[in-house]
Amino acid sequence: MAKQLVLAEGTVKLHLHHIYGKLQVKGRVHAIRKAREMKWIP
């Protein structure tokens, strides 16, 4: 992901950490589940 966005890996990890905090989840799988529950993604 970092390579595609031309960002440092640490920057991507920091952004993901903030996103998980706002969604009140602990990881990628939980974030996807939450997004589906909220109907943000199909």
CHARMM internal coordinates of N, CA and C (Angstrom, degrees):
IC EDIT
DIST 1 N 1 CA 1.4513
DIST 1 CA 1 C 1.5243
ANGL 1 N 1 CA 1 C 109.75
DIST 1 C 2 N 1.3241
ANGL 1 CA 1 C 2 N 116.96
DIHE 1 N 1 CA 1 C 2 N -45.85
DIST 2 N 2 CA 1.4654
ANGL 1 C 2 N 2 CA 121.07
DIHE 1 CA 1 C 2 N 2 CA -178.27
DIST 2 CA 2 C 1.5242
ANGL 2 N 2 CA 2 C 110.76
DIHE 1 C 2 N 2 CA 2 C -58.99
DIST 2 C 3 N 1.3151
ANGL 2 CA 2 C 3 N 116.27
DIHE 2 N 2 CA 2 C 3 N -42.59
DIST 3 N 3 CA 1.4654
ANGL 2 C 3 N 3 CA 120.37
DIHE 2 CA 2 C 3 N 3 CA -178.62
DIST 3 CA 3 C 1.5246
ANGL 3 N 3 CA 3 C 110.82
DIHE 2 C 3 N 3 CA 3 C -62.98
DIST 3 C 4 N 1.3275
ANGL 3 CA 3 C 4 N 116.60
DIHE 3 N 3 CA 3 C 4 N -43.19
DIST 4 N 4 CA 1.4642
ANGL 3 C 4 N 4 CA 120.43
DIHE 3 CA 3 C 4 N 4 CA -179.42
DIST 4 CA 4 C 1.5245
ANGL 4 N 4 CA 4 C 111.70
DIHE 3 C 4 N 4 CA 4 C -65.90
DIST 4 C 5 N 1.3306
ANGL 4 CA 4 C 5 N 116.81
DIHE 4 N 4 CA 4 C 5 N -33.70
DIST 5 N 5 CA 1.4625
ANGL 4 C 5 N 5 CA 121.01
DIHE 4 CA 4 C 5 N 5 CA -179.45
DIST 5 CA 5 C 1.5196
ANGL 5 N 5 CA 5 C 112.45
DIHE 4 C 5 N 5 CA 5 C -90.72
DIST 5 C 6 N 1.3146
ANGL 5 CA 5 C 6 N 116.70
DIHE 5 N 5 CA 5 C 6 N -2.44
DIST 6 N 6 CA 1.4652
ANGL 5 C 6 N 6 CA 123.87
DIHE 5 CA 5 C 6 N 6 CA -177.97
DIST 6 CA 6 C 1.5354
ANGL 6 N 6 CA 6 C 109.68
DIHE 5 C 6 N 6 CA 6 C 56.07
DIST 6 C 7 N 1.3219
ANGL 6 CA 6 C 7 N 114.91
DIHE 6 N 6 CA 6 C 7 N 51.17
DIST 7 N 7 CA 1.4589
ANGL 6 C 7 N 7 CA 122.65
DIHE 6 CA 6 C 7 N 7 CA 178.23
DIST 7 CA 7 C 1.5171
ANGL 7 N 7 CA 7 C 108.62
DIHE 6 C 7 N 7 CA 7 C -128.90
DIST 7 C 8 N 1.3216
ANGL 7 CA 7 C 8 N 115.58
DIHE 7 N 7 CA 7 C 8 N 159.47
DIST 8 N 8 CA 1.4572
ANGL 7 C 8 N 8 CA 119.69
DIHE 7 CA 7 C 8 N 8 CA 174.19
DIST 8 CA 8 C 1.5269
ANGL 8 N 8 CA 8 C 109.13
DIHE 7 C 8 N 8 CA 8 C -70.94
DIST 8 C 9 N 1.3125
ANGL 8 CA 8 C 9 N 116.31
DIHE 8 N 8 CA 8 C 9 N 148.72
DIST 9 N 9 CA 1.4627
ANGL 8 C 9 N 9 CA 121.09
DIHE 8 CA 8 C 9 N 9 CA -179.82
DIST 9 CA 9 C 1.5280
ANGL 9 N 9 CA 9 C 110.74
DIHE 8 C 9 N 9 CA 9 C -57.78
DIST 9 C 10 N 1.3183
ANGL 9 CA 9 C 10 N 116.97
DIHE 9 N 9 CA 9 C 10 N -39.60
DIST 10 N 10 CA 1.4620
ANGL 9 C 10 N 10 CA 120.86
DIHE 9 CA 9 C 10 N 10 CA 179.28
DIST 10 CA 10 C 1.5166
ANGL 10 N 10 CA 10 C 112.71
DIHE 9 C 10 N 10 CA 10 C -61.95
DIST 10 C 11 N 1.3324
ANGL 10 CA 10 C 11 N 116.62
DIHE 10 N 10 CA 10 C 11 N -35.28
DIST 11 N 11 CA 1.4689
ANGL 10 C 11 N 11 CA 120.95
DIHE 10 CA 10 C 11 N 11 CA 178.45
DIST 11 CA 11 C 1.5225
ANGL 11 N 11 CA 11 C 110.26
DIHE 10 C 11 N 11 CA 11 C -65.09
DIST 11 C 12 N 1.3099
ANGL 11 CA 11 C 12 N 116.60
DIHE 11 N 11 CA 11 C 12 N -43.43
DIST 12 N 12 CA 1.4663
ANGL 11 C 12 N 12 CA 120.93
DIHE 11 CA 11 C 12 N 12 CA 179.22
DIST 12 CA 12 C 1.5284
ANGL 12 N 12 CA 12 C 109.81
DIHE 11 C 12 N 12 CA 12 C -63.51
DIST 12 C 13 N 1.3349
ANGL 12 CA 12 C 13 N 116.65
DIHE 12 N 12 CA 12 C 13 N -44.01
DIST 13 N 13 CA 1.4685
ANGL 12 C 13 N 13 CA 120.13
DIHE 12 CA 12 C 13 N 13 CA 179.32
DIST 13 CA 13 C 1.5238
ANGL 13 N 13 CA 13 C 111.09
DIHE 12 C 13 N 13 CA 13 C -61.29
DIST 13 C 14 N 1.3237
ANGL 13 CA 13 C 14 N 117.05
DIHE 13 N 13 CA 13 C 14 N -40.15
DIST 14 N 14 CA 1.4596
ANGL 13 C 14 N 14 CA 120.37
DIHE 13 CA 13 C 14 N 14 CA 179.11
DIST 14 CA 14 C 1.5253
ANGL 14 N 14 CA 14 C 111.32
DIHE 13 C 14 N 14 CA 14 C -64.28
DIST 14 C 15 N 1.3362
ANGL 14 CA 14 C 15 N 116.37
DIHE 14 N 14 CA 14 C 15 N -44.60
DIST 15 N 15 CA 1.4694
ANGL 14 C 15 N 15 CA 120.05
DIHE 14 CA 14 C 15 N 15 CA 178.59
DIST 15 CA 15 C 1.5271
ANGL 15 N 15 CA 15 C 111.01
DIHE 14 C 15 N 15 CA 15 C -62.30
DIST 15 C 16 N 1.3442
ANGL 15 CA 15 C 16 N 116.55
DIHE 15 N 15 CA 15 C 16 N -42.56
DIST 16 N 16 CA 1.4625
ANGL 15 C 16 N 16 CA 119.70
DIHE 15 CA 15 C 16 N 16 CA 178.05
DIST 16 CA 16 C 1.5239
ANGL 16 N 16 CA 16 C 110.97
DIHE 15 C 16 N 16 CA 16 C -62.32
DIST 16 C 17 N 1.3264
ANGL 16 CA 16 C 17 N 116.73
DIHE 16 N 16 CA 16 C 17 N -40.84
DIST 17 N 17 CA 1.4678
ANGL 16 C 17 N 17 CA 121.03
DIHE 16 CA 16 C 17 N 17 CA 178.40
DIST 17 CA 17 C 1.5320
ANGL 17 N 17 CA 17 C 110.30
DIHE 16 C 17 N 17 CA 17 C -58.97
DIST 17 C 18 N 1.3226
ANGL 17 CA 17 C 18 N 117.09
DIHE 17 N 17 CA 17 C 18 N -42.99
DIST 18 N 18 CA 1.4646
ANGL 17 C 18 N 18 CA 120.80
DIHE 17 CA 17 C 18 N 18 CA 179.56
DIST 18 CA 18 C 1.5283
ANGL 18 N 18 CA 18 C 111.39
DIHE 17 C 18 N 18 CA 18 C -67.44
DIST 18 C 19 N 1.3163
ANGL 18 CA 18 C 19 N 116.29
DIHE 18 N 18 CA 18 C 19 N -40.32
DIST 19 N 19 CA 1.4683
ANGL 18 C 19 N 19 CA 120.19
DIHE 18 CA 18 C 19 N 19 CA 178.35
DIST 19 CA 19 C 1.5274
ANGL 19 N 19 CA 19 C 110.24
DIHE 18 C 19 N 19 CA 19 C -62.73
DIST 19 C 20 N 1.3370
ANGL 19 CA 19 C 20 N 116.43
DIHE 19 N 19 CA 19 C 20 N -45.72
DIST 20 N 20 CA 1.4662
ANGL 19 C 20 N 20 CA 119.93
DIHE 19 CA 19 C 20 N 20 CA 179.20
DIST 20 CA 20 C 1.5251
ANGL 20 N 20 CA 20 C 110.69
DIHE 19 C 20 N 20 CA 20 C -60.28
DIST 20 C 21 N 1.3095
ANGL 20 CA 20 C 21 N 117.11
DIHE 20 N 20 CA 20 C 21 N -39.90
DIST 21 N 21 CA 1.4575
ANGL 20 C 21 N 21 CA 120.53
DIHE 20 CA 20 C 21 N 21 CA 178.59
DIST 21 CA 21 C 1.5160
ANGL 21 N 21 CA 21 C 112.14
DIHE 20 C 21 N 21 CA 21 C -62.81
DIST 21 C 22 N 1.3223
ANGL 21 CA 21 C 22 N 116.67
DIHE 21 N 21 CA 21 C 22 N -43.60
DIST 22 N 22 CA 1.4618
ANGL 21 C 22 N 22 CA 120.15
DIHE 21 CA 21 C 22 N 22 CA 179.92
DIST 22 CA 22 C 1.5241
ANGL 22 N 22 CA 22 C 112.11
DIHE 21 C 22 N 22 CA 22 C -66.71
DIST 22 C 23 N 1.3361
ANGL 22 CA 22 C 23 N 115.55
DIHE 22 N 22 CA 22 C 23 N -33.20
DIST 23 N 23 CA 1.4651
ANGL 22 C 23 N 23 CA 119.65
DIHE 22 CA 22 C 23 N 23 CA 177.88
DIST 23 CA 23 C 1.5232
ANGL 23 N 23 CA 23 C 111.96
DIHE 22 C 23 N 23 CA 23 C -83.48
DIST 23 C 24 N 1.3233
ANGL 23 CA 23 C 24 N 116.55
DIHE 23 N 23 CA 23 C 24 N -9.93
DIST 24 N 24 CA 1.4706
ANGL 23 C 24 N 24 CA 123.40
DIHE 23 CA 23 C 24 N 24 CA -177.11
DIST 24 CA 24 C 1.5222
ANGL 24 N 24 CA 24 C 110.82
DIHE 23 C 24 N 24 CA 24 C 59.83
DIST 24 C 25 N 1.3436
ANGL 24 CA 24 C 25 N 115.16
DIHE 24 N 24 CA 24 C 25 N 49.01
DIST 25 N 25 CA 1.4567
ANGL 24 C 25 N 25 CA 122.35
DIHE 24 CA 24 C 25 N 25 CA 177.47
DIST 25 CA 25 C 1.5219
ANGL 25 N 25 CA 25 C 108.82
DIHE 24 C 25 N 25 CA 25 C -127.56
DIST 25 C 26 N 1.3442
ANGL 25 CA 25 C 26 N 115.92
DIHE 25 N 25 CA 25 C 26 N 168.65
DIST 26 N 26 CA 1.4568
ANGL 25 C 26 N 26 CA 119.75
DIHE 25 CA 25 C 26 N 26 CA -176.58
DIST 26 CA 26 C 1.5196
ANGL 26 N 26 CA 26 C 114.42
DIHE 25 C 26 N 26 CA 26 C -108.56
DIST 26 C 27 N 1.3130
ANGL 26 CA 26 C 27 N 118.78
DIHE 26 N 26 CA 26 C 27 N -2.56
DIST 27 N 27 CA 1.4502
ANGL 26 C 27 N 27 CA 119.52
DIHE 26 CA 26 C 27 N 27 CA -178.87
DIST 27 CA 27 C 1.5056
ANGL 27 N 27 CA 27 C 112.63
DIHE 26 C 27 N 27 CA 27 C -173.58
DIST 27 C 28 N 1.3370
ANGL 27 CA 27 C 28 N 114.40
DIHE 27 N 27 CA 27 C 28 N -178.55
DIST 28 N 28 CA 1.4534
ANGL 27 C 28 N 28 CA 121.94
DIHE 27 CA 27 C 28 N 28 CA -175.18
DIST 28 CA 28 C 1.5228
ANGL 28 N 28 CA 28 C 112.53
DIHE 27 C 28 N 28 CA 28 C -61.82
DIST 28 C 29 N 1.3192
ANGL 28 CA 28 C 29 N 117.15
DIHE 28 N 28 CA 28 C 29 N -44.75
DIST 29 N 29 CA 1.4693
ANGL 28 C 29 N 29 CA 120.45
DIHE 28 CA 28 C 29 N 29 CA -178.54
DIST 29 CA 29 C 1.5237
ANGL 29 N 29 CA 29 C 110.25
DIHE 28 C 29 N 29 CA 29 C -62.72
DIST 29 C 30 N 1.3179
ANGL 29 CA 29 C 30 N 116.16
DIHE 29 N 29 CA 29 C 30 N -44.29
DIST 30 N 30 CA 1.4635
ANGL 29 C 30 N 30 CA 119.48
DIHE 29 CA 29 C 30 N 30 CA 179.64
DIST 30 CA 30 C 1.5283
ANGL 30 N 30 CA 30 C 111.01
DIHE 29 C 30 N 30 CA 30 C -66.45
DIST 30 C 31 N 1.3256
ANGL 30 CA 30 C 31 N 117.14
DIHE 30 N 30 CA 30 C 31 N -35.11
DIST 31 N 31 CA 1.4614
ANGL 30 C 31 N 31 CA 120.50
DIHE 30 CA 30 C 31 N 31 CA 178.13
DIST 31 CA 31 C 1.5273
ANGL 31 N 31 CA 31 C 110.52
DIHE 30 C 31 N 31 CA 31 C -64.56
DIST 31 C 32 N 1.3267
ANGL 31 CA 31 C 32 N 116.66
DIHE 31 N 31 CA 31 C 32 N -41.33
DIST 32 N 32 CA 1.4623
ANGL 31 C 32 N 32 CA 120.55
DIHE 31 CA 31 C 32 N 32 CA 178.87
DIST 32 CA 32 C 1.5242
ANGL 32 N 32 CA 32 C 110.07
DIHE 31 C 32 N 32 CA 32 C -65.08
DIST 32 C 33 N 1.3210
ANGL 32 CA 32 C 33 N 117.16
DIHE 32 N 32 CA 32 C 33 N -43.35
DIST 33 N 33 CA 1.4764
ANGL 32 C 33 N 33 CA 120.48
DIHE 32 CA 32 C 33 N 33 CA 177.90
DIST 33 CA 33 C 1.5165
ANGL 33 N 33 CA 33 C 110.92
DIHE 32 C 33 N 33 CA 33 C -59.70
DIST 33 C 34 N 1.3250
ANGL 33 CA 33 C 34 N 115.74
DIHE 33 N 33 CA 33 C 34 N -44.91
DIST 34 N 34 CA 1.4683
ANGL 33 C 34 N 34 CA 120.40
DIHE 33 CA 33 C 34 N 34 CA -179.45
DIST 34 CA 34 C 1.5280
ANGL 34 N 34 CA 34 C 110.38
DIHE 33 C 34 N 34 CA 34 C -63.30
DIST 34 C 35 N 1.3332
ANGL 34 CA 34 C 35 N 117.25
DIHE 34 N 34 CA 34 C 35 N -43.02
DIST 35 N 35 CA 1.4638
ANGL 34 C 35 N 35 CA 121.27
DIHE 34 CA 34 C 35 N 35 CA 179.30
DIST 35 CA 35 C 1.5238
ANGL 35 N 35 CA 35 C 110.64
DIHE 34 C 35 N 35 CA 35 C -62.05
DIST 35 C 36 N 1.3215
ANGL 35 CA 35 C 36 N 116.96
DIHE 35 N 35 CA 35 C 36 N -37.57
DIST 36 N 36 CA 1.4689
ANGL 35 C 36 N 36 CA 120.02
DIHE 35 CA 35 C 36 N 36 CA 177.84
DIST 36 CA 36 C 1.5275
ANGL 36 N 36 CA 36 C 110.56
DIHE 35 C 36 N 36 CA 36 C -68.86
DIST 36 C 37 N 1.3228
ANGL 36 CA 36 C 37 N 116.77
DIHE 36 N 36 CA 36 C 37 N -41.46
DIST 37 N 37 CA 1.4732
ANGL 36 C 37 N 37 CA 120.50
DIHE 36 CA 36 C 37 N 37 CA 177.60
DIST 37 CA 37 C 1.5273
ANGL 37 N 37 CA 37 C 110.91
DIHE 36 C 37 N 37 CA 37 C -60.07
DIST 37 C 38 N 1.3315
ANGL 37 CA 37 C 38 N 115.82
DIHE 37 N 37 CA 37 C 38 N -37.97
DIST 38 N 38 CA 1.4647
ANGL 37 C 38 N 38 CA 120.77
DIHE 37 CA 37 C 38 N 38 CA -178.60
DIST 38 CA 38 C 1.5334
ANGL 38 N 38 CA 38 C 111.56
DIHE 37 C 38 N 38 CA 38 C -82.47
DIST 38 C 39 N 1.3512
ANGL 38 CA 38 C 39 N 115.96
DIHE 38 N 38 CA 38 C 39 N -1.82
DIST 39 N 39 CA 1.4633
ANGL 38 C 39 N 39 CA 122.92
DIHE 38 CA 38 C 39 N 39 CA -179.78
DIST 39 CA 39 C 1.5307
ANGL 39 N 39 CA 39 C 112.34
DIHE 38 C 39 N 39 CA 39 C 63.27
DIST 39 C 40 N 1.3418
ANGL 39 CA 39 C 40 N 116.26
DIHE 39 N 39 CA 39 C 40 N 32.03
DIST 40 N 40 CA 1.4600
ANGL 39 C 40 N 40 CA 121.57
DIHE 39 CA 39 C 40 N 40 CA 174.99
DIST 40 CA 40 C 1.5154
ANGL 40 N 40 CA 40 C 110.59
DIHE 39 C 40 N 40 CA 40 C -82.24
DIST 40 C 41 N 1.3439
ANGL 40 CA 40 C 41 N 116.87
DIHE 40 N 40 CA 40 C 41 N -26.66
DIST 41 N 41 CA 1.4589
ANGL 40 C 41 N 41 CA 122.85
DIHE 40 CA 40 C 41 N 41 CA 176.34
DIST 41 CA 41 C 1.5223
ANGL 41 N 41 CA 41 C 107.84
DIHE 40 C 41 N 41 CA 41 C -136.40
DIST 41 C 42 N 1.3378
ANGL 41 CA 41 C 42 N 117.43
DIHE 41 N 41 CA 41 C 42 N 153.17
DIST 42 N 42 CA 1.4743
ANGL 41 C 42 N 42 CA 119.80
DIHE 41 CA 41 C 42 N 42 CA -178.39
DIST 42 CA 42 C 1.5126
ANGL 42 N 42 CA 42 C 112.12
DIHE 41 C 42 N 42 CA 42 C -72.54
END
COOR INIT
IC SEED 1 N 1 CA 1 C
IC BUILD
